[in-house]
Amino acid sequence: MRPYAIALAVGLLVGVIYGLLKVRSPAPPYVALVGLLGILLGEQAVPTVKHWLGLPVRIAASAPPVDDRT
């Protein structure tokens, strides 16, 4: 449940930033793609910077297996 709450909070933050910058959503495709690229680069930047600073880097564990049998 925690990842959903974090995703919602980040989404709300992005929505506030869009509102402050007066960017209308849905954004034009090139703006959306640049935004997704920024998300990807930002996600990869955190462990890279931690590695450069000599801090421990925690690698996300894979999700537990899902039992589809009902």
PQR file with spaces between the fields and no chain letter, atoms N, CA, C, O and H, PARSE charges and radii, in Angstrom:
ATOM       1  N    MET     1       0.831   -1.202    0.000 -0.4000 1.5000
ATOM       2  CA   MET     1       0.000    0.000    0.000 -0.0000 2.0000
ATOM       3  C    MET     1       0.865    1.251    0.000  0.5500 1.7000
ATOM       4  O    MET     1       0.469    2.279   -0.550 -0.5500 1.4000
ATOM       5  N    ARG     2       2.039    1.173    0.612 -0.4000 1.5000
ATOM       6  CA   ARG     2       2.903    2.347    0.705 -0.0000 2.0000
ATOM       7  C    ARG     2       3.323    2.878   -0.671  0.5500 1.7000
ATOM       8  O    ARG     2       3.311    4.094   -0.867 -0.5500 1.4000
ATOM       9  H    ARG     2       2.360    0.338    1.059  0.4000 1.0000
ATOM      10  N    PRO     3       3.697    2.011   -1.644 -0.5600 1.5000
ATOM      11  CA   PRO     3       4.064    2.544   -2.964  0.2800 2.0000
ATOM      12  C    PRO     3       2.926    3.328   -3.623  0.5500 1.7000
ATOM      13  O    PRO     3       3.167    4.300   -4.338 -0.5500 1.4000
ATOM      14  N    TYR     4       1.686    2.898   -3.376 -0.4000 1.5000
ATOM      15  CA   TYR     4       0.550    3.617   -3.945 -0.0000 2.0000
ATOM      16  C    TYR     4       0.403    5.002   -3.327  0.5500 1.7000
ATOM      17  O    TYR     4       0.116    5.975   -4.024 -0.5500 1.4000
ATOM      18  H    TYR     4       1.489    2.109   -2.795  0.4000 1.0000
ATOM      19  N    ALA     5       0.601    5.081   -2.031 -0.4000 1.5000
ATOM      20  CA   ALA     5       0.511    6.375   -1.342 -0.0000 2.0000
ATOM      21  C    ALA     5       1.622    7.311   -1.819  0.5500 1.7000
ATOM      22  O    ALA     5       1.392    8.503   -2.027 -0.5500 1.4000
ATOM      23  H    ALA     5       0.834    4.290   -1.465  0.4000 1.0000
ATOM      24  N    ILE     6       2.825    6.763   -1.992 -0.4000 1.5000
ATOM      25  CA   ILE     6       3.938    7.588   -2.481 -0.0000 2.0000
ATOM      26  C    ILE     6       3.656    8.054   -3.904  0.5500 1.7000
ATOM      27  O    ILE     6       3.874    9.220   -4.230 -0.5500 1.4000
ATOM      28  H    ILE     6       3.012    5.795   -1.823  0.4000 1.0000
ATOM      29  N    ALA     7       3.170    7.146   -4.756 -0.4000 1.5000
ATOM      30  CA   ALA     7       2.848    7.510   -6.137 -0.0000 2.0000
ATOM      31  C    ALA     7       1.777    8.594   -6.183  0.5500 1.7000
ATOM      32  O    ALA     7       1.857    9.521   -6.990 -0.5500 1.4000
ATOM      33  H    ALA     7       2.992    6.198   -4.490  0.4000 1.0000
ATOM      34  N    LEU     8       0.776    8.473   -5.316 -0.4000 1.5000
ATOM      35  CA   LEU     8      -0.277    9.487   -5.260 -0.0000 2.0000
ATOM      36  C    LEU     8       0.292   10.829   -4.815  0.5500 1.7000
ATOM      37  O    LEU     8      -0.037   11.864   -5.395 -0.5500 1.4000
ATOM      38  H    LEU     8       0.711    7.720   -4.661  0.4000 1.0000
ATOM      39  N    ALA     9       1.142   10.821   -3.791 -0.4000 1.5000
ATOM      40  CA   ALA     9       1.720   12.065   -3.291 -0.0000 2.0000
ATOM      41  C    ALA     9       2.587   12.734   -4.348  0.5500 1.7000
ATOM      42  O    ALA     9       2.525   13.951   -4.524 -0.5500 1.4000
ATOM      43  H    ALA     9       1.410    9.980   -3.320  0.4000 1.0000
ATOM      44  N    VAL    10       3.388   11.952   -5.048 -0.4000 1.5000
ATOM      45  CA   VAL    10       4.231   12.524   -6.102 -0.0000 2.0000
ATOM      46  C    VAL    10       3.369   13.050   -7.237  0.5500 1.7000
ATOM      47  O    VAL    10       3.647   14.112   -7.793 -0.5500 1.4000
ATOM      48  H    VAL    10       3.438   10.964   -4.906  0.4000 1.0000
ATOM      49  N    GLY    11       2.324   12.310   -7.580 -0.4000 1.5000
ATOM      50  CA   GLY    11       1.406   12.781   -8.620 -0.0000 2.0000
ATOM      51  C    GLY    11       0.747   14.100   -8.247  0.5500 1.7000
ATOM      52  O    GLY    11       0.601   14.988   -9.086 -0.5500 1.4000
ATOM      53  H    GLY    11       2.098   11.447   -7.128  0.4000 1.0000
ATOM      54  N    LEU    12       0.352   14.224   -6.989 -0.4000 1.5000
ATOM      55  CA   LEU    12      -0.234   15.487   -6.532 -0.0000 2.0000
ATOM      56  C    LEU    12       0.783   16.622   -6.596  0.5500 1.7000
ATOM      57  O    LEU    12       0.449   17.742   -6.981 -0.5500 1.4000
ATOM      58  H    LEU    12       0.470   13.503   -6.307  0.4000 1.0000
ATOM      59  N    LEU    13       2.027   16.326   -6.215 -0.4000 1.5000
ATOM      60  CA   LEU    13       3.077   17.333   -6.282 -0.0000 2.0000
ATOM      61  C    LEU    13       3.297   17.798   -7.723  0.5500 1.7000
ATOM      62  O    LEU    13       3.423   18.993   -7.987 -0.5500 1.4000
ATOM      63  H    LEU    13       2.299   15.416   -5.902  0.4000 1.0000
ATOM      64  N    VAL    14       3.341   16.852   -8.637 -0.4000 1.5000
ATOM      65  CA   VAL    14       3.508   17.199  -10.047 -0.0000 2.0000
ATOM      66  C    VAL    14       2.310   18.020  -10.523  0.5500 1.7000
ATOM      67  O    VAL    14       2.476   18.975  -11.283 -0.5500 1.4000
ATOM      68  H    VAL    14       3.238   15.880   -8.423  0.4000 1.0000
ATOM      69  N    GLY    15       1.126   17.659  -10.089 -0.4000 1.5000
ATOM      70  CA   GLY    15      -0.060   18.432  -10.457 -0.0000 2.0000
ATOM      71  C    GLY    15       0.010   19.863   -9.962  0.5500 1.7000
ATOM      72  O    GLY    15      -0.385   20.788  -10.672 -0.5500 1.4000
ATOM      73  H    GLY    15       0.992   16.884   -9.472  0.4000 1.0000
ATOM      74  N    VAL    16       0.511   20.053   -8.744 -0.4000 1.5000
ATOM      75  CA   VAL    16       0.673   21.406   -8.202 -0.0000 2.0000
ATOM      76  C    VAL    16       1.701   22.183   -9.029  0.5500 1.7000
ATOM      77  O    VAL    16       1.496   23.356   -9.343 -0.5500 1.4000
ATOM      78  H    VAL    16       0.831   19.301   -8.167  0.4000 1.0000
ATOM      79  N    ILE    17       2.808   21.521   -9.377 -0.4000 1.5000
ATOM      80  CA   ILE    17       3.830   22.179  -10.197 -0.0000 2.0000
ATOM      81  C    ILE    17       3.248   22.552  -11.554  0.5500 1.7000
ATOM      82  O    ILE    17       3.489   23.654  -12.047 -0.5500 1.4000
ATOM      83  H    ILE    17       2.975   20.569   -9.122  0.4000 1.0000
ATOM      84  N    TYR    18       2.473   21.635  -12.174 -0.4000 1.5000
ATOM      85  CA   TYR    18       1.809   21.955  -13.446 -0.0000 2.0000
ATOM      86  C    TYR    18       0.925   23.189  -13.285  0.5500 1.7000
ATOM      87  O    TYR    18       0.917   24.076  -14.139 -0.5500 1.4000
ATOM      88  H    TYR    18       2.277   20.740  -11.774  0.4000 1.0000
ATOM      89  N    GLY    19       0.188   23.233  -12.185 -0.4000 1.5000
ATOM      90  CA   GLY    19      -0.693   24.380  -11.959 -0.0000 2.0000
ATOM      91  C    GLY    19       0.080   25.675  -11.799  0.5500 1.7000
ATOM      92  O    GLY    19      -0.322   26.706  -12.338 -0.5500 1.4000
ATOM      93  H    GLY    19       0.195   22.513  -11.492  0.4000 1.0000
ATOM      94  N    LEU    20       1.188   25.636  -11.064 -0.4000 1.5000
ATOM      95  CA   LEU    20       1.993   26.841  -10.870 -0.0000 2.0000
ATOM      96  C    LEU    20       2.642   27.311  -12.166  0.5500 1.7000
ATOM      97  O    LEU    20       2.791   28.511  -12.393 -0.5500 1.4000
ATOM      98  H    LEU    20       1.515   24.798  -10.627  0.4000 1.0000
ATOM      99  N    LEU    21       3.027   26.359  -13.019 -0.4000 1.5000
ATOM     100  CA   LEU    21       3.654   26.703  -14.298 -0.0000 2.0000
ATOM     101  C    LEU    21       2.627   26.953  -15.395  0.5500 1.7000
ATOM     102  O    LEU    21       2.977   27.312  -16.520 -0.5500 1.4000
ATOM     103  H    LEU    21       2.906   25.384  -12.835  0.4000 1.0000
ATOM     104  N    LYS    22       1.361   26.761  -15.056 -0.4000 1.5000
ATOM     105  CA   LYS    22       0.252   26.936  -16.001 -0.0000 2.0000
ATOM     106  C    LYS    22       0.396   26.043  -17.224  0.5500 1.7000
ATOM     107  O    LYS    22       0.109   26.458  -18.347 -0.5500 1.4000
ATOM     108  H    LYS    22       1.076   26.470  -14.143  0.4000 1.0000
ATOM     109  N    VAL    23       0.846   24.807  -16.993 -0.4000 1.5000
ATOM     110  CA   VAL    23       0.923   23.799  -18.049 -0.0000 2.0000
ATOM     111  C    VAL    23      -0.400   23.066  -18.047  0.5500 1.7000
ATOM     112  O    VAL    23      -0.846   22.575  -17.011 -0.5500 1.4000
ATOM     113  H    VAL    23       1.079   24.470  -16.081  0.4000 1.0000
ATOM     114  N    ARG    24      -1.026   22.992  -19.209 -0.4000 1.5000
ATOM     115  CA   ARG    24      -2.306   22.310  -19.284 -0.0000 2.0000
ATOM     116  C    ARG    24      -2.073   20.821  -19.482  0.5500 1.7000
ATOM     117  O    ARG    24      -1.157   20.414  -20.196 -0.5500 1.4000
ATOM     118  H    ARG    24      -0.664   23.392  -20.051  0.4000 1.0000
ATOM     119  N    SER    25      -2.892   20.031  -18.857 -0.4000 1.5000
ATOM     120  CA   SER    25      -2.787   18.589  -19.004 -0.0000 2.0000
ATOM     121  C    SER    25      -4.009   18.102  -19.773  0.5500 1.7000
ATOM     122  O    SER    25      -5.102   18.594  -19.490 -0.5500 1.4000
ATOM     123  H    SER    25      -3.637   20.361  -18.276  0.4000 1.0000
ATOM     124  N    PRO    26      -3.915   17.202  -20.697 -0.5600 1.5000
ATOM     125  CA   PRO    26      -2.718   16.472  -21.051  0.2800 2.0000
ATOM     126  C    PRO    26      -1.759   17.353  -21.847  0.5500 1.7000
ATOM     127  O    PRO    26      -2.158   18.121  -22.723 -0.5500 1.4000
ATOM     128  N    ALA    27      -0.516   17.213  -21.516 -0.4000 1.5000
ATOM     129  CA   ALA    27       0.534   17.974  -22.173 -0.0000 2.0000
ATOM     130  C    ALA    27       0.722   17.452  -23.590  0.5500 1.7000
ATOM     131  O    ALA    27       0.401   16.300  -23.879 -0.5500 1.4000
ATOM     132  H    ALA    27      -0.193   16.589  -20.805  0.4000 1.0000
ATOM     133  N    PRO    28       1.240   18.295  -24.469 -0.5600 1.5000
ATOM     134  CA   PRO    28       1.561   17.808  -25.816  0.2800 2.0000
ATOM     135  C    PRO    28       2.527   16.619  -25.714  0.5500 1.7000
ATOM     136  O    PRO    28       3.295   16.528  -24.756 -0.5500 1.4000
ATOM     137  N    PRO    29       2.492   15.724  -26.683 -0.5600 1.5000
ATOM     138  CA   PRO    29       3.301   14.499  -26.587  0.2800 2.0000
ATOM     139  C    PRO    29       4.783   14.733  -26.312  0.5500 1.7000
ATOM     140  O    PRO    29       5.380   14.000  -25.524 -0.5500 1.4000
ATOM     141  N    TYR    30       5.386   15.732  -26.939 -0.4000 1.5000
ATOM     142  CA   TYR    30       6.814   15.945  -26.707 -0.0000 2.0000
ATOM     143  C    TYR    30       7.081   16.400  -25.274  0.5500 1.7000
ATOM     144  O    TYR    30       8.110   16.041  -24.701 -0.5500 1.4000
ATOM     145  H    TYR    30       4.901   16.328  -27.579  0.4000 1.0000
ATOM     146  N    VAL    31       6.195   17.168  -24.697 -0.4000 1.5000
ATOM     147  CA   VAL    31       6.362   17.599  -23.309 -0.0000 2.0000
ATOM     148  C    VAL    31       6.221   16.391  -22.377  0.5500 1.7000
ATOM     149  O    VAL    31       6.980   16.243  -21.419 -0.5500 1.4000
ATOM     150  H    VAL    31       5.360   17.461  -25.162  0.4000 1.0000
ATOM     151  N    ALA    32       5.251   15.542  -22.665 -0.4000 1.5000
ATOM     152  CA   ALA    32       5.058   14.348  -21.843 -0.0000 2.0000
ATOM     153  C    ALA    32       6.266   13.423  -21.933  0.5500 1.7000
ATOM     154  O    ALA    32       6.693   12.863  -20.924 -0.5500 1.4000
ATOM     155  H    ALA    32       4.634   15.663  -23.443  0.4000 1.0000
ATOM     156  N    LEU    33       6.817   13.259  -23.129 -0.4000 1.5000
ATOM     157  CA   LEU    33       7.990   12.399  -23.289 -0.0000 2.0000
ATOM     158  C    LEU    33       9.210   12.965  -22.568  0.5500 1.7000
ATOM     159  O    LEU    33       9.979   12.219  -21.964 -0.5500 1.4000
ATOM     160  H    LEU    33       6.470   13.714  -23.949  0.4000 1.0000
ATOM     161  N    VAL    34       9.383   14.270  -22.633 -0.4000 1.5000
ATOM     162  CA   VAL    34      10.499   14.891  -21.921 -0.0000 2.0000
ATOM     163  C    VAL    34      10.309   14.712  -20.415  0.5500 1.7000
ATOM     164  O    VAL    34      11.277   14.470  -19.694 -0.5500 1.4000
ATOM     165  H    VAL    34       8.758   14.876  -23.124  0.4000 1.0000
ATOM     166  N    GLY    35       9.080   14.827  -19.939 -0.4000 1.5000
ATOM     167  CA   GLY    35       8.795   14.606  -18.526 -0.0000 2.0000
ATOM     168  C    GLY    35       9.100   13.178  -18.097  0.5500 1.7000
ATOM     169  O    GLY    35       9.677   12.956  -17.033 -0.5500 1.4000
ATOM     170  H    GLY    35       8.293   15.024  -20.525  0.4000 1.0000
ATOM     171  N    LEU    36       8.714   12.212  -18.921 -0.4000 1.5000
ATOM     172  CA   LEU    36       9.013   10.815  -18.610 -0.0000 2.0000
ATOM     173  C    LEU    36      10.520   10.568  -18.625  0.5500 1.7000
ATOM     174  O    LEU    36      11.035    9.818  -17.796 -0.5500 1.4000
ATOM     175  H    LEU    36       8.245   12.393  -19.786  0.4000 1.0000
ATOM     176  N    LEU    37      11.221   11.191  -19.553 -0.4000 1.5000
ATOM     177  CA   LEU    37      12.680   11.068  -19.586 -0.0000 2.0000
ATOM     178  C    LEU    37      13.278   11.637  -18.298  0.5500 1.7000
ATOM     179  O    LEU    37      14.201   11.051  -17.731 -0.5500 1.4000
ATOM     180  H    LEU    37      10.803   11.800  -20.227  0.4000 1.0000
ATOM     181  N    GLY    38      12.764   12.760  -17.841 -0.4000 1.5000
ATOM     182  CA   GLY    38      13.239   13.353  -16.588 -0.0000 2.0000
ATOM     183  C    GLY    38      13.010   12.434  -15.401  0.5500 1.7000
ATOM     184  O    GLY    38      13.863   12.317  -14.521 -0.5500 1.4000
ATOM     185  H    GLY    38      12.015   13.236  -18.302  0.4000 1.0000
ATOM     186  N    ILE    39      11.857   11.784  -15.379 -0.4000 1.5000
ATOM     187  CA   ILE    39      11.566   10.843  -14.302 -0.0000 2.0000
ATOM     188  C    ILE    39      12.570    9.697  -14.328  0.5500 1.7000
ATOM     189  O    ILE    39      13.115    9.322  -13.290 -0.5500 1.4000
ATOM     190  H    ILE    39      11.164   11.879  -16.093  0.4000 1.0000
ATOM     191  N    LEU    40      12.814    9.144  -15.504 -0.4000 1.5000
ATOM     192  CA   LEU    40      13.749    8.029  -15.634 -0.0000 2.0000
ATOM     193  C    LEU    40      15.157    8.436  -15.215  0.5500 1.7000
ATOM     194  O    LEU    40      15.820    7.716  -14.468 -0.5500 1.4000
ATOM     195  H    LEU    40      12.371    9.448  -16.348  0.4000 1.0000
ATOM     196  N    LEU    41      15.612    9.591  -15.695 -0.4000 1.5000
ATOM     197  CA   LEU    41      16.958   10.062  -15.345 -0.0000 2.0000
ATOM     198  C    LEU    41      17.068   10.364  -13.849  0.5500 1.7000
ATOM     199  O    LEU    41      18.080   10.045  -13.225 -0.5500 1.4000
ATOM     200  H    LEU    41      15.074   10.176  -16.301  0.4000 1.0000
ATOM     201  N    GLY    42      16.044   10.968  -13.281 -0.4000 1.5000
ATOM     202  CA   GLY    42      16.060   11.263  -11.852 -0.0000 2.0000
ATOM     203  C    GLY    42      16.094   10.009  -11.008  0.5500 1.7000
ATOM     204  O    GLY    42      16.773    9.957   -9.982 -0.5500 1.4000
ATOM     205  H    GLY    42      15.221   11.226  -13.788  0.4000 1.0000
ATOM     206  N    GLU    43      15.357    8.994  -11.444 -0.4000 1.5000
ATOM     207  CA   GLU    43      15.339    7.729  -10.720 -0.0000 2.0000
ATOM     208  C    GLU    43      16.719    7.066  -10.750  0.5500 1.7000
ATOM     209  O    GLU    43      17.150    6.480   -9.757 -0.5500 1.4000
ATOM     210  H    GLU    43      14.806    9.036  -12.278  0.4000 1.0000
ATOM     211  N    GLN    44      17.399    7.159  -11.872 -0.4000 1.5000
ATOM     212  CA   GLN    44      18.718    6.556  -12.000 -0.0000 2.0000
ATOM     213  C    GLN    44      19.804    7.404  -11.344  0.5500 1.7000
ATOM     214  O    GLN    44      20.859    6.886  -10.979 -0.5500 1.4000
ATOM     215  H    GLN    44      17.049    7.635  -12.679  0.4000 1.0000
ATOM     216  N    ALA    45      19.554    8.700  -11.191 -0.4000 1.5000
ATOM     217  CA   ALA    45      20.564    9.600  -10.634 -0.0000 2.0000
ATOM     218  C    ALA    45      20.798    9.361   -9.149  0.5500 1.7000
ATOM     219  O    ALA    45      21.924    9.503   -8.670 -0.5500 1.4000
ATOM     220  H    ALA    45      18.697    9.121  -11.487  0.4000 1.0000
ATOM     221  N    VAL    46      19.763    9.005   -8.423 -0.4000 1.5000
ATOM     222  CA   VAL    46      19.894    8.849   -6.970 -0.0000 2.0000
ATOM     223  C    VAL    46      20.923    7.772   -6.601  0.5500 1.7000
ATOM     224  O    VAL    46      21.833    8.064   -5.825 -0.5500 1.4000
ATOM     225  H    VAL    46      18.849    8.889   -8.812  0.4000 1.0000
ATOM     226  N    PRO    47      20.819    6.529   -7.127 -0.5600 1.5000
ATOM     227  CA   PRO    47      21.833    5.542   -6.765  0.2800 2.0000
ATOM     228  C    PRO    47      23.224    5.903   -7.291  0.5500 1.7000
ATOM     229  O    PRO    47      24.229    5.585   -6.655 -0.5500 1.4000
ATOM     230  N    THR    48      23.284    6.563   -8.445 -0.4000 1.5000
ATOM     231  CA   THR    48      24.578    6.958   -9.009 -0.0000 2.0000
ATOM     232  C    THR    48      25.273    7.966   -8.101  0.5500 1.7000
ATOM     233  O    THR    48      26.464    7.828   -7.820 -0.5500 1.4000
ATOM     234  H    THR    48      22.467    6.822   -8.961  0.4000 1.0000
ATOM     235  N    VAL    49      24.556    8.959   -7.650 -0.4000 1.5000
ATOM     236  CA   VAL    49      25.138    9.973   -6.767 -0.0000 2.0000
ATOM     237  C    VAL    49      25.520    9.352   -5.429  0.5500 1.7000
ATOM     238  O    VAL    49      26.572    9.672   -4.877 -0.5500 1.4000
ATOM     239  H    VAL    49      23.589    9.071   -7.879  0.4000 1.0000
ATOM     240  N    LYS    50      24.678    8.468   -4.904 -0.4000 1.5000
ATOM     241  CA   LYS    50      25.023    7.786   -3.652 -0.0000 2.0000
ATOM     242  C    LYS    50      26.305    6.982   -3.808  0.5500 1.7000
ATOM     243  O    LYS    50      27.142    6.953   -2.906 -0.5500 1.4000
ATOM     244  H    LYS    50      23.823    8.207   -5.352  0.4000 1.0000
ATOM     245  N    HIS    51      26.455    6.328   -4.958 -0.4000 1.5000
ATOM     246  CA   HIS    51      27.672    5.559   -5.208 -0.0000 2.0000
ATOM     247  C    HIS    51      28.894    6.479   -5.257  0.5500 1.7000
ATOM     248  O    HIS    51      29.933    6.169   -4.675 -0.5500 1.4000
ATOM     249  H    HIS    51      25.775    6.351   -5.691  0.4000 1.0000
ATOM     250  N    TRP    52      28.766    7.609   -5.950 -0.4000 1.5000
ATOM     251  CA   TRP    52      29.870    8.571   -6.044 -0.0000 2.0000
ATOM     252  C    TRP    52      30.260    9.105   -4.672  0.5500 1.7000
ATOM     253  O    TRP    52      31.438    9.344   -4.409 -0.5500 1.4000
ATOM     254  H    TRP    52      27.922    7.861   -6.423  0.4000 1.0000
ATOM     255  N    LEU    53      29.274    9.293   -3.798 -0.4000 1.5000
ATOM     256  CA   LEU    53      29.540    9.831   -2.464 -0.0000 2.0000
ATOM     257  C    LEU    53      29.969    8.749   -1.475  0.5500 1.7000
ATOM     258  O    LEU    53      30.295    9.049   -0.326 -0.5500 1.4000
ATOM     259  H    LEU    53      28.317    9.099   -4.012  0.4000 1.0000
ATOM     260  N    GLY    54      29.969    7.502   -1.916 -0.4000 1.5000
ATOM     261  CA   GLY    54      30.378    6.407   -1.047 -0.0000 2.0000
ATOM     262  C    GLY    54      29.315    5.984   -0.052  0.5500 1.7000
ATOM     263  O    GLY    54      29.620    5.318    0.938 -0.5500 1.4000
ATOM     264  H    GLY    54      29.705    7.258   -2.849  0.4000 1.0000
ATOM     265  N    LEU    55      28.076    6.361   -0.302 -0.4000 1.5000
ATOM     266  CA   LEU    55      26.979    5.980    0.582 -0.0000 2.0000
ATOM     267  C    LEU    55      26.447    4.609    0.178  0.5500 1.7000
ATOM     268  O    LEU    55      26.573    4.225   -0.985 -0.5500 1.4000
ATOM     269  H    LEU    55      27.829    6.902   -1.106  0.4000 1.0000
ATOM     270  N    PRO    56      25.860    3.868    1.103 -0.5600 1.5000
ATOM     271  CA   PRO    56      25.308    2.562    0.732  0.2800 2.0000
ATOM     272  C    PRO    56      24.136    2.730   -0.228  0.5500 1.7000
ATOM     273  O    PRO    56      23.271    3.586   -0.038 -0.5500 1.4000
ATOM     274  N    VAL    57      24.129    1.905   -1.249 -0.4000 1.5000
ATOM     275  CA   VAL    57      23.059    1.940   -2.246 -0.0000 2.0000
ATOM     276  C    VAL    57      22.173    0.734   -2.013  0.5500 1.7000
ATOM     277  O    VAL    57      22.636   -0.406   -2.050 -0.5500 1.4000
ATOM     278  H    VAL    57      24.832    1.211   -1.403  0.4000 1.0000
ATOM     279  N    ARG    58      20.900    0.988   -1.773 -0.4000 1.5000
ATOM     280  CA   ARG    58      19.937   -0.090   -1.541 -0.0000 2.0000
ATOM     281  C    ARG    58      19.244   -0.410   -2.859  0.5500 1.7000
ATOM     282  O    ARG    58      18.608    0.454   -3.464 -0.5500 1.4000
ATOM     283  H    ARG    58      20.524    1.914   -1.743  0.4000 1.0000
ATOM     284  N    ILE    59      19.372   -1.628   -3.288 -0.4000 1.5000
ATOM     285  CA   ILE    59      18.720   -2.060   -4.517 -0.0000 2.0000
ATOM     286  C    ILE    59      17.357   -2.622   -4.149  0.5500 1.7000
ATOM     287  O    ILE    59      17.234   -3.437   -3.235 -0.5500 1.4000
ATOM     288  H    ILE    59      19.889   -2.330   -2.797  0.4000 1.0000
ATOM     289  N    ALA    60      16.341   -2.181   -4.870 -0.4000 1.5000
ATOM     290  CA   ALA    60      14.975   -2.610   -4.566 -0.0000 2.0000
ATOM     291  C    ALA    60      14.843   -4.110   -4.764  0.5500 1.7000
ATOM     292  O    ALA    60      15.312   -4.669   -5.755 -0.5500 1.4000
ATOM     293  H    ALA    60      16.441   -1.519   -5.613  0.4000 1.0000
ATOM     294  N    ALA    61      14.210   -4.731   -3.822 -0.4000 1.5000
ATOM     295  CA   ALA    61      13.957   -6.170   -3.930 -0.0000 2.0000
ATOM     296  C    ALA    61      12.817   -6.401   -4.895  0.5500 1.7000
ATOM     297  O    ALA    61      11.932   -5.558   -5.043 -0.5500 1.4000
ATOM     298  H    ALA    61      13.829   -4.276   -3.017  0.4000 1.0000
ATOM     299  N    SER    62      12.842   -7.538   -5.545 -0.4000 1.5000
ATOM     300  CA   SER    62      11.749   -7.848   -6.463 -0.0000 2.0000
ATOM     301  C    SER    62      10.486   -8.110   -5.657  0.5500 1.7000
ATOM     302  O    SER    62      10.535   -8.483   -4.485 -0.5500 1.4000
ATOM     303  H    SER    62      13.560   -8.223   -5.424  0.4000 1.0000
ATOM     304  N    ALA    63       9.374   -7.906   -6.309 -0.4000 1.5000
ATOM     305  CA   ALA    63       8.082   -8.097   -5.650 -0.0000 2.0000
ATOM     306  C    ALA    63       7.886   -9.584   -5.336  0.5500 1.7000
ATOM     307  O    ALA    63       8.355  -10.444   -6.081 -0.5500 1.4000
ATOM     308  H    ALA    63       9.334   -7.603   -7.261  0.4000 1.0000
ATOM     309  N    PRO    64       7.209   -9.876   -4.259 -0.5600 1.5000
ATOM     310  CA   PRO    64       6.954  -11.287   -3.942  0.2800 2.0000
ATOM     311  C    PRO    64       6.067  -11.914   -5.017  0.5500 1.7000
ATOM     312  O    PRO    64       5.281  -11.212   -5.653 -0.5500 1.4000
ATOM     313  N    PRO    65       6.180  -13.197   -5.222 -0.5600 1.5000
ATOM     314  CA   PRO    65       5.367  -13.853   -6.259  0.2800 2.0000
ATOM     315  C    PRO    65       3.884  -13.724   -5.945  0.5500 1.7000
ATOM     316  O    PRO    65       3.478  -13.709   -4.783 -0.5500 1.4000
ATOM     317  N    VAL    66       3.096  -13.633   -6.984 -0.4000 1.5000
ATOM     318  CA   VAL    66       1.652  -13.500   -6.845 -0.0000 2.0000
ATOM     319  C    VAL    66       1.019  -14.849   -7.110  0.5500 1.7000
ATOM     320  O    VAL    66       1.326  -15.501   -8.108 -0.5500 1.4000
ATOM     321  H    VAL    66       3.426  -13.646   -7.928  0.4000 1.0000
ATOM     322  N    ASP    67       0.145  -15.264   -6.229 -0.4000 1.5000
ATOM     323  CA   ASP    67      -0.559  -16.526   -6.393 -0.0000 2.0000
ATOM     324  C    ASP    67      -1.852  -16.242   -7.131  0.5500 1.7000
ATOM     325  O    ASP    67      -2.779  -15.660   -6.567 -0.5500 1.4000
ATOM     326  H    ASP    67      -0.104  -14.734   -5.419  0.4000 1.0000
ATOM     327  N    ASP    68      -1.922  -16.657   -8.412 -0.4000 1.5000
ATOM     328  CA   ASP    68      -3.095  -16.388   -9.242 -0.0000 2.0000
ATOM     329  C    ASP    68      -4.240  -17.354   -8.993  0.5500 1.7000
ATOM     330  O    ASP    68      -5.362  -17.134   -9.450 -0.5500 1.4000
ATOM     331  H    ASP    68      -1.169  -17.130   -8.871  0.4000 1.0000
ATOM     332  N    ARG    69      -3.954  -18.414   -8.274 -0.4000 1.5000
ATOM     333  CA   ARG    69      -5.017  -19.400   -8.027 -0.0000 2.0000
ATOM     334  C    ARG    69      -6.022  -18.839   -7.029  0.5500 1.7000
ATOM     335  O    ARG    69      -5.650  -18.335   -5.969 -0.5500 1.4000
ATOM     336  H    ARG    69      -3.042  -18.593   -7.903  0.4000 1.0000
ATOM     337  N    THR    70      -7.277  -18.935   -7.378 -0.4000 1.5000
ATOM     338  CA   THR    70      -8.327  -18.453   -6.452 -0.0000 2.0000
ATOM     339  C    THR    70      -9.285  -19.545   -6.105  0.5500 1.7000
ATOM     340  O    THR    70     -10.226  -19.322   -5.343 -0.5500 1.4000
ATOM     341  H    THR    70      -7.578  -19.345   -8.239  0.4000 1.0000
